[in-house]
Amino acid sequence: MAFKKQYLKSKAMCKVTFKLSKEQANDAGLVRLVGDFNQWDLSSAPMKKLKNGDFTTTVSLPNDSKYQFRYLLDDKAWENDWEADAYIPSPVSYADNSVVQV
């Protein structure tokens, strides 16, 4: 799991590309990126599945902010990004949420 940050010169935004490998997705057929940036919408658009089985999506986020997120696998299992910038205890479970800081 990983994400790549690309800061825009024209405005105070950062394009963050999230990537989840096939192995990390536990062979899921569908993965959603869910977090603060989409109000934890469990019906958000699925990440794009690549030919090699990896999943990817890009989100534009305002600079100077932190966002909690997790991956939702096949609409039933949660997975963290273990290369996240930080982790914060979830207010709704005993698990941690991943954090991306831009």
Secondary structure, 3 states (H helix, E strand, C coil): CEEEEEECCCCCEEEEEEEECCCCCCCCCCEEEEEHHHCCCCCCCECEECCCCCEEEEEEEECCCEEEEEEEECCCEEECCCCCCEEEECCCCCCEEEEEEC
